[in-house]
Amino acid sequence: MKINERTNGGKSTRWPLLEPPAQRPRTHRPNLLKRRPWHVLEAPTGELPAVDAEEAMGPQLPDEATVNFVLDLSLRIGEVQMASGAGASDVTATILAIASALGLPHCEVDVIFTSITVTCHRGTDLSPVTALRVVRSRSLDYTRLTETEKLVRKIVRGHMGAEQAQTELERITSAPHPYPRWVATLSWGGVAAFITILLGGGIDIALVAFVISGVIDRIGRWVNRYSLPFFFQQVIGGLVATLSAMAIVSSDMLTTNKPTLVVAAAVTVLLSGLSTVSAVQDAITGYNVTAAGRTMETVLMSAGLISGVVLALRIAVMLGLPRTPLPEAPTSTALQLPMVVLGGAGASACFALASYSKMRAMLVAAAAGGIGAAVYGSLMLARLDGVSSSAIAATLVGFCGGVLARRLGVTPLVVAVSGITPLLPGLSTYRGLYQIGVEPSGNISTLMTAVAIGLALAAGVVLGEWLAQPVRTGLGRLERRFAGPRMAGPLEPTERSLE
């Protein structure tokens, strides 16, 4: 017997809510709230007709088994989104849209950093059904996120029922990554190489940064097999990047005067996987508990990176290695702007590939990264400060991603995160750590500037996505049920009224 059938006295009866809406039998259910609205506003009196005690108020819903099936499907889709870095508002909107499309008109969703809870209300006579799912693992697989979003659109538009959706979701979540793991390693090396080009480095520095970042990724992959916490993986990454760069400088392998760009590129790669955008999005949209959890994770991972870099600087002093000078902020000219655009586009495309995005998403991410780098470089040429330039460039990246991404079949979150990767403050972070770990003054102003740039990038992307909503959906037809921008999930408004 199929999962959407049940036996009643030897006869087979289908659960209509597990079928696509076009195949469901049309039944008339009286709207009790509209028939007796005064009972919602005040208690019955002698002048008003009393409510029949045997007639339940609220929606006419299927039995508990059907409700559990729909809630489990909604929770599993929400888990994929949370594990891929989607914001809590996006996950909430997705679950409500799926539940409403599959026949559960009134559900409440509670999303925190590590779990998702959904409650379906079934009127006054039946107790509500509550389901919970814990988000245990997180990974950057944007192909899985994009495929899940396509599945959500099919469900919301009535092209797929719950049973078909469950089978499709099982295929998506159990499918291997679209590329081998070594492709991701080469892509992380490519991110570092293009970052050095963006910062004004030469081919030799780019090659060294490529090798070091690839080695760091393989080391992280190896220690992850032994379930080493990510904090210590960040420590190892910062330690290996800094010591490797100093050892190469001491051996006179590089003839450039900018050897510290290797460390800056490696630091940028280690910063790129953090959920800064999602943390800011959750804080802006009112999901403060989830925002606090994501922020704590970002702070902890950054602290591990800081610990690794400072420890490497101390070890270099103890071993008597030649100390490299404090890296200067790059001063670009109009002639260097094409190289800046090339570095931004290449770094964004490599990040998208390292996150297992397909070709179309890579091209859109490359365009977003190039646009962001061009705007940032132009504003810096106009003598605007780094924080303001980063915020304006990130806003444009979020706007372009919000307008074009969905029309091209790409999740805006993929474009946003990939587009701001070249603008991450890797060099400012290393400068601040160098001042703390080596110089006796211990000035932390540069490190605070790096923090401000990171927040400006995240807030700019969220603002750009919000500005793109009227352009994408038409003026006056915004989704008003959820505050803030939408970077994943359906855009169609959901009906939550009791029927």
Phi, psi and omega per residue, in radians:
M1 nan 2.324 -3.128
K2 -1.212 2.864 -3.059
I3 -1.259 -0.328 -3.127
N4 -1.802 0.467 3.056
E5 -2.248 2.715 3.030
R6 -2.508 2.781 -3.085
T7 -1.790 2.311 -3.136
N8 -2.334 1.690 3.132
G9 1.132 0.659 3.131
G10 1.530 -0.146 3.135
K11 -1.796 2.589 -3.118
S12 -1.664 2.209 -3.136
T13 -2.126 2.324 -3.128
R14 -1.580 2.583 3.009
W15 -1.489 1.892 -3.022
P16 -1.168 -0.430 -3.066
L17 -1.313 -0.227 3.086
L18 -1.558 -0.030 3.092
E19 -1.694 2.828 3.033
P20 -1.026 2.594 -3.086
P21 -0.979 -0.536 -3.103
A22 -1.198 -0.387 -3.090
Q23 -1.746 -0.008 -3.091
R24 -1.390 2.465 3.055
P25 -1.169 2.460 -3.135
R26 -1.457 2.113 3.111
T27 -2.197 2.556 3.138
H28 -1.687 2.169 3.094
R29 -2.084 2.044 -3.106
P30 -1.113 2.458 3.104
N31 -1.535 1.738 -3.072
L32 -1.190 -0.519 -3.134
L33 -1.198 -0.646 3.110
K34 -1.318 -0.490 -3.120
R35 -1.258 -0.628 -3.123
R36 -2.303 1.265 -3.068
P37 -1.220 -0.405 -3.085
W38 -1.208 -0.408 3.122
H39 -1.259 -0.288 3.064
V40 -1.430 -0.531 -3.058
L41 -1.577 -0.572 -3.085
E42 -2.677 2.911 -3.139
A43 -1.263 2.648 3.121
P44 -1.095 2.555 3.074
T45 -2.144 3.131 3.140
G46 -1.209 -0.371 -3.109
E47 -1.497 -0.216 -3.108
L48 -1.968 2.560 3.132
P49 -1.136 2.436 -3.127
A50 -1.396 2.697 3.127
V51 -1.437 2.406 3.079
D52 -1.120 2.163 -3.064
A53 -1.167 -0.446 -3.113
E54 -1.478 -0.162 -3.114
E55 -1.720 2.055 -3.049
A56 -1.367 2.533 3.036
M57 -1.581 2.627 3.040
G58 1.903 -3.017 -3.046
P59 -1.286 2.619 3.045
Q60 -1.575 1.823 -3.029
L61 -1.943 2.832 3.112
P62 -1.251 -3.089 -3.107
D63 -1.251 3.075 -3.005
E64 -1.164 -0.584 -3.138
A65 -1.124 -0.735 3.126
T66 -1.155 -0.728 3.120
V67 -1.074 -0.768 3.124
N68 -1.077 -0.668 -3.141
F69 -1.113 -0.796 -3.132
V70 -1.174 -0.719 3.134
L71 -1.141 -0.683 3.117
D72 -1.108 -0.727 3.103
L73 -1.087 -0.789 -3.135
S74 -1.104 -0.716 -3.136
L75 -1.160 -0.685 -3.131
R76 -1.176 -0.644 3.064
I77 -1.168 -0.729 3.083
G78 -1.109 -0.590 3.104
E79 -1.137 -0.701 3.105
V80 -1.080 -0.723 3.138
Q81 -1.155 -0.795 3.137
M82 -1.094 -0.727 -3.131
A83 -1.150 -0.422 -3.132
S84 -1.609 0.016 3.077
G85 1.713 0.189 3.109
A86 -1.202 2.665 -3.136
G87 -1.279 2.804 -3.128
A88 -1.127 -0.611 3.112
S89 -1.152 -0.642 3.090
D90 -1.158 -0.735 3.130
V91 -1.138 -0.734 3.121
T92 -1.078 -0.822 -3.140
A93 -1.091 -0.683 -3.133
T94 -1.126 -0.818 -3.106
I95 -1.123 -0.741 3.126
L96 -1.130 -0.681 3.134
A97 -1.153 -0.741 3.140
I98 -1.148 -0.811 -3.126
A99 -1.075 -0.723 3.128
S100 -1.159 -0.720 -3.134
A101 -1.158 -0.490 -3.109
L102 -1.712 0.240 2.963
G103 1.765 0.180 3.071
L104 -1.906 1.626 -2.927
P105 -1.312 -0.343 -3.069
H106 -2.364 1.752 3.102
C107 -2.221 2.696 3.048
E108 -2.119 2.415 -3.063
V109 -2.131 2.351 3.071
D110 -2.194 2.023 -3.091
V111 -1.988 2.177 2.970
I112 -2.145 -3.094 -2.963
F113 -1.112 -0.577 -3.027
T114 -2.048 0.004 -3.112
S115 -2.707 2.785 3.101
I116 -2.257 2.282 3.133
T117 -2.151 2.324 3.124
V118 -2.234 2.328 3.087
T119 -2.130 2.250 3.092
C120 -1.861 2.082 3.113
H121 -1.486 2.350 -3.047
R122 -2.140 0.619 3.091
G123 1.575 -2.908 -3.053
T124 -1.556 -0.421 -3.085
D125 -1.545 -0.492 -3.090
L126 -1.861 2.489 3.115
S127 -1.291 2.604 3.124
P128 -1.165 2.689 3.104
V129 -1.842 2.212 -3.103
T130 -2.105 2.371 3.103
A131 -2.299 2.573 -3.099
L132 -2.372 2.511 3.074
R133 -2.420 2.335 -3.113
V134 -1.661 2.329 3.093
V135 -1.593 1.768 -3.011
R136 -1.615 -0.524 -3.059
S137 -2.254 2.676 3.115
R138 -2.320 2.398 -3.115
S139 -2.647 2.646 3.090
L140 -1.631 1.574 3.040
D141 -2.271 1.560 -3.046
Y142 -1.292 -0.358 3.030
T143 -1.144 -0.736 3.103
R144 -1.116 -0.708 3.109
L145 -1.123 -0.747 -3.133
T146 -1.151 -0.744 3.111
E147 -1.119 -0.654 3.104
T148 -1.148 -0.665 3.123
E149 -1.167 -0.641 3.055
K150 -1.090 -0.692 3.101
L151 -1.094 -0.719 3.138
V152 -1.085 -0.740 3.138
R153 -1.096 -0.669 3.099
K154 -1.110 -0.696 -3.128
I155 -1.188 -0.813 -3.074
V156 -1.133 -0.639 -3.128
R157 -1.446 0.026 3.066
G158 1.417 0.305 -3.132
H159 -1.591 -0.077 -3.087
M160 -2.635 2.368 3.095
G161 -1.508 3.124 -3.055
A162 -1.184 -0.697 -3.112
E163 -1.161 -0.747 3.089
Q164 -1.141 -0.688 3.140
A165 -1.132 -0.650 3.113
Q166 -1.097 -0.732 3.115
T167 -1.148 -0.743 3.138
E168 -1.157 -0.689 3.119
L169 -1.143 -0.657 3.091
E170 -1.087 -0.677 3.105
R171 -1.153 -0.703 -3.108
I172 -1.166 -0.800 -3.059
T173 -1.306 -0.445 -3.138
S174 -1.635 -0.114 -3.118
A175 -1.268 2.525 3.103
P176 -1.258 2.962 3.072
H177 -1.063 2.561 -3.107
P178 -1.188 -0.296 -3.138
Y179 -2.238 2.704 3.040
P180 -1.130 2.824 -3.086
R181 -1.153 -0.537 -3.123
W182 -1.202 -0.438 3.058
V183 -1.141 -0.706 3.087
A184 -1.123 -0.663 3.108
T185 -1.094 -0.793 3.092
L186 -1.114 -0.577 3.141
S187 -1.202 -0.700 3.076
W188 -1.106 -0.662 3.034
G189 -1.103 -0.666 3.086
G190 -1.122 -0.632 3.069
V191 -1.027 -0.831 -3.131
A192 -1.115 -0.697 -3.125
A193 -1.116 -0.782 -3.136
F194 -1.229 -0.512 3.080
I195 -1.128 -0.712 3.108
T196 -1.129 -0.628 3.069
I197 -1.139 -0.723 3.115
L198 -1.089 -0.612 -3.130
L199 -1.447 -0.002 3.086
G200 1.741 0.229 3.138
G201 -1.447 2.899 -3.141
G202 -1.643 -3.042 -3.098
I203 -1.166 -0.656 -3.120
D204 -1.114 -0.738 3.097
I205 -1.148 -0.683 3.140
A206 -1.085 -0.704 3.128
L207 -1.158 -0.727 3.113
V208 -1.126 -0.748 3.106
A209 -1.100 -0.657 3.102
F210 -1.048 -0.818 -3.107
V211 -1.169 -0.804 -3.079
I212 -1.115 -0.781 -3.138
S213 -1.153 -0.627 3.056
G214 -1.119 -0.706 3.101
V215 -1.130 -0.716 3.126
I216 -1.081 -0.723 3.134
D217 -1.116 -0.722 3.134
R218 -1.181 -0.658 3.087
I219 -1.117 -0.767 3.093
G220 -1.075 -0.661 3.091
R221 -1.118 -0.680 -3.110
W222 -1.217 -0.826 -3.113
V223 -1.239 -0.382 3.116
N224 -1.208 -0.413 3.073
R225 -1.114 -0.465 3.136
Y226 -1.696 0.284 3.073
S227 1.010 0.644 3.057
L228 -1.213 2.270 -3.139
P229 -0.976 2.586 -3.060
F230 -1.126 -0.435 3.085
F231 -1.024 -0.816 -3.131
F232 -1.270 -0.484 3.036
Q233 -1.144 -0.650 3.066
Q234 -1.167 -0.670 3.085
V235 -1.047 -0.812 -3.136
I236 -1.106 -0.724 3.138
G237 -1.073 -0.819 3.102
G238 -1.131 -0.654 3.137
L239 -1.161 -0.832 -3.120
V240 -1.135 -0.739 -3.110
A241 -1.089 -0.814 -3.073
T242 -1.238 -0.809 -3.136
L243 -1.137 -0.656 3.123
S244 -1.117 -0.761 3.141
A245 -1.108 -0.736 -3.136
M246 -1.184 -0.648 3.102
A247 -1.143 -0.682 3.120
I248 -1.179 -0.674 3.106
V249 -1.134 -0.697 -3.123
S250 -1.170 -0.495 -3.128
S251 -1.487 -0.007 3.126
D252 1.039 0.562 3.076
M253 -1.287 -0.491 -3.137
L254 -1.820 2.376 3.123
T255 -1.792 0.302 -3.103
T256 -1.681 2.835 3.068
N257 -1.704 0.244 -3.137
K258 -2.231 0.955 -3.098
P259 -1.223 -0.423 -3.082
T260 -1.277 -0.147 3.055
L261 -1.120 -0.419 3.081
V262 -1.098 -0.787 3.122
V263 -1.173 -0.711 3.138
A264 -1.065 -0.709 3.117
A265 -1.154 -0.740 3.123
A266 -1.138 -0.660 3.097
V267 -1.128 -0.695 3.101
T268 -1.081 -0.709 3.106
V269 -1.095 -0.731 -3.133
L270 -1.221 -0.467 3.103
L271 -1.409 -0.360 -2.954
S272 -1.211 -0.445 -3.099
G273 -1.479 0.001 -3.078
L274 -1.395 2.639 -3.044
S275 -1.600 0.919 -3.127
T276 -1.193 -0.732 -3.118
V277 -1.091 -0.791 -3.136
S278 -1.135 -0.645 3.131
A279 -1.119 -0.782 3.124
V280 -1.175 -0.700 3.115
Q281 -1.069 -0.762 3.123
D282 -1.122 -0.682 3.132
A283 -1.153 -0.700 -3.118
I284 -1.223 -0.665 -3.093
T285 -1.489 0.071 3.011
G286 1.647 0.083 3.095
Y287 -1.606 1.331 -2.969
N288 -1.241 -0.592 3.140
V289 -1.153 -0.810 3.105
T290 -1.138 -0.690 3.098
A291 -1.077 -0.702 3.120
A292 -1.130 -0.693 3.109
G293 -1.142 -0.784 3.120
R294 -1.143 -0.701 3.132
T295 -1.113 -0.722 3.114
M296 -1.104 -0.692 3.097
E297 -1.109 -0.766 3.133
T298 -1.106 -0.751 3.128
V299 -1.116 -0.718 -3.110
L300 -1.172 -0.742 3.115
M301 -1.155 -0.679 3.084
S302 -1.144 -0.654 3.099
A303 -1.115 -0.660 3.062
G304 -1.111 -0.713 3.093
L305 -1.116 -0.752 3.116
I306 -1.064 -0.753 -3.132
S307 -1.084 -0.735 -3.137
G308 -1.139 -0.747 -3.136
V309 -1.175 -0.803 -3.141
V310 -1.119 -0.695 3.110
L311 -1.091 -0.696 3.115
A312 -1.144 -0.686 3.111
L313 -1.120 -0.701 3.107
R314 -1.149 -0.716 3.123
I315 -1.123 -0.685 3.119
A316 -1.093 -0.659 3.106
V317 -1.177 -0.726 -3.131
M318 -1.145 -0.655 -3.133
L319 -1.429 -0.105 3.129
G320 1.288 0.435 3.093
L321 -1.206 2.582 3.103
P322 -1.063 2.136 -3.105
R323 -1.396 2.243 3.083
T324 -1.300 2.596 -3.139
P325 -1.197 2.858 3.111
L326 -1.074 2.162 -3.102
P327 -1.137 2.326 3.121
E328 -1.486 2.638 3.071
A329 -1.166 2.388 -3.085
P330 -1.159 2.406 3.079
T331 -1.938 1.857 -3.079
S332 -1.622 2.746 3.068
T333 -2.134 3.025 -3.134
A334 -1.100 -0.540 3.128
L335 -1.239 -0.436 3.137
Q336 -1.516 -0.123 -3.087
L337 -1.057 -0.705 3.079
P338 -1.040 -0.642 3.095
M339 -1.188 -0.604 3.077
V340 -1.107 -0.774 3.116
V341 -1.108 -0.738 3.103
L342 -1.077 -0.764 3.115
G343 -1.107 -0.721 3.128
G344 -1.142 -0.776 -3.141
A345 -1.146 -0.754 -3.134
G346 -1.154 -0.717 3.131
A347 -1.134 -0.704 3.130
S348 -1.160 -0.741 3.124
A349 -1.118 -0.728 3.118
C350 -1.149 -0.654 3.092
F351 -1.128 -0.744 3.103
A352 -1.080 -0.694 3.106
L353 -1.184 -0.692 3.102
A354 -1.129 -0.436 3.093
S355 -1.625 0.289 3.055
Y356 1.093 0.762 3.016
S357 -1.555 2.684 3.114
K358 -1.500 3.119 -2.945
M359 -1.056 -0.763 -3.116
R360 -1.085 -0.767 3.108
A361 -1.119 -0.625 3.104
M362 -1.105 -0.746 -3.131
L363 -1.156 -0.726 3.107
V364 -1.144 -0.711 3.105
A365 -1.121 -0.696 3.102
A366 -1.087 -0.726 3.102
A367 -1.109 -0.736 3.124
A368 -1.129 -0.742 3.116
G369 -1.124 -0.684 3.096
G370 -1.137 -0.731 3.115
I371 -1.118 -0.796 3.134
G372 -1.072 -0.753 3.125
A373 -1.154 -0.659 3.121
A374 -1.130 -0.766 3.131
V375 -1.157 -0.759 3.137
Y376 -1.085 -0.805 3.126
G377 -1.110 -0.673 3.129
S378 -1.159 -0.712 3.139
L379 -1.195 -0.621 3.078
M380 -1.179 -0.602 3.048
L381 -1.142 -0.516 3.101
A382 -1.437 0.181 3.090
R383 1.158 0.538 3.019
L384 -1.492 2.640 -3.084
D385 -1.241 2.832 -3.044
G386 -1.144 -0.652 -3.116
V387 -1.149 -0.830 -3.140
S388 -1.151 -0.710 3.122
S389 -1.100 -0.727 3.123
S390 -1.126 -0.725 -3.135
A391 -1.121 -0.763 -3.130
I392 -1.169 -0.763 3.127
A393 -1.104 -0.735 3.131
A394 -1.167 -0.623 3.088
T395 -1.087 -0.720 3.105
L396 -1.172 -0.663 3.089
V397 -1.087 -0.800 3.112
G398 -1.113 -0.653 3.136
F399 -1.170 -0.853 3.140
C400 -1.108 -0.713 3.109
G401 -1.125 -0.697 -3.141
G402 -1.183 -0.605 -3.105
V403 -1.382 -0.783 -2.974
L404 -1.667 -0.490 -2.963
A405 -1.065 -0.895 -3.068
R406 -1.180 -0.588 3.106
R407 -1.164 -0.456 3.112
L408 -1.677 0.126 3.112
G409 1.322 0.512 -3.130
V410 -2.123 2.438 3.099
T411 -1.209 2.254 -3.133
P412 -1.000 -0.519 3.131
L413 -1.079 -0.655 3.121
V414 -1.098 -0.778 -3.129
V415 -1.175 -0.711 -3.084
A416 -1.132 -0.889 -3.086
V417 -1.171 -0.722 3.129
S418 -1.188 -0.655 -3.071
G419 -1.186 -0.541 -3.118
I420 -1.628 -0.079 -3.139
T421 -1.002 -0.761 3.120
P422 -1.134 -0.338 -3.092
L423 -1.624 -0.005 -3.140
L424 -1.082 2.496 -3.012
P425 -1.400 1.059 3.122
G426 -1.167 -0.767 -3.134
L427 -1.196 -0.729 3.109
S428 -1.116 -0.649 3.101
T429 -1.108 -0.795 3.139
Y430 -1.156 -0.672 3.086
R431 -1.051 -0.761 3.127
G432 -1.142 -0.713 3.119
L433 -1.190 -0.615 3.091
Y434 -1.110 -0.729 3.127
Q435 -1.138 -0.608 -3.141
I436 -1.345 -0.729 -3.002
G437 -1.527 -0.384 -3.044
V438 -2.036 -0.883 -3.067
E439 -1.299 2.499 -3.102
P440 -1.243 -0.365 -3.088
S441 -1.179 -0.616 3.111
G442 1.163 0.711 -3.128
N443 -1.308 2.238 -3.119
I444 -1.862 0.133 -3.105
S445 -1.140 -0.670 3.130
T446 -1.134 -0.689 3.112
L447 -1.157 -0.661 3.086
M448 -1.150 -0.592 3.065
T449 -1.115 -0.694 3.091
A450 -1.090 -0.709 3.098
V451 -1.104 -0.747 3.131
A452 -1.096 -0.667 3.116
I453 -1.142 -0.735 3.112
G454 -1.064 -0.756 3.103
L455 -1.173 -0.659 3.123
A456 -1.122 -0.687 3.101
L457 -1.098 -0.825 -3.121
A458 -1.131 -0.794 -3.140
A459 -1.154 -0.633 3.120
G460 -1.123 -0.710 3.113
V461 -1.107 -0.760 3.135
V462 -1.112 -0.744 3.110
L463 -1.124 -0.724 3.116
G464 -1.092 -0.693 3.092
E465 -1.144 -0.653 3.101
W466 -1.156 -0.711 3.113
L467 -1.163 -0.448 -3.133
A468 -1.362 -0.254 -3.074
Q469 -1.088 -0.831 3.114
P470 -1.087 -0.613 3.135
V471 -1.204 -0.676 -3.047
R472 -1.374 -0.680 -3.015
T473 -1.872 -0.104 -3.117
G474 1.690 2.401 -3.137
L475 -1.085 2.346 3.095
G476 1.451 0.015 -3.128
R477 -2.117 0.654 3.131
L478 -1.345 2.760 3.023
E479 -1.326 1.909 -3.035
R480 -1.646 -0.106 -3.096
R481 -1.358 -0.407 -3.103
F482 -2.156 2.284 -3.135
A483 -1.426 2.553 3.012
G484 1.589 3.105 -3.068
P485 -1.317 2.871 3.126
R486 -2.156 2.016 -3.133
M487 -1.877 -0.071 3.087
A488 -2.754 2.796 3.103
G489 1.562 3.119 -3.066
P490 -1.303 2.717 3.082
L491 -1.782 -0.256 -3.103
E492 -1.201 2.404 3.085
P493 -1.146 2.584 -3.105
T494 -1.904 2.506 3.105
E495 -1.601 2.188 -3.129
R496 -2.124 0.254 -3.127
S497 -1.292 2.604 3.097
L498 -1.330 2.262 -3.101
E499 -2.003 nan nan
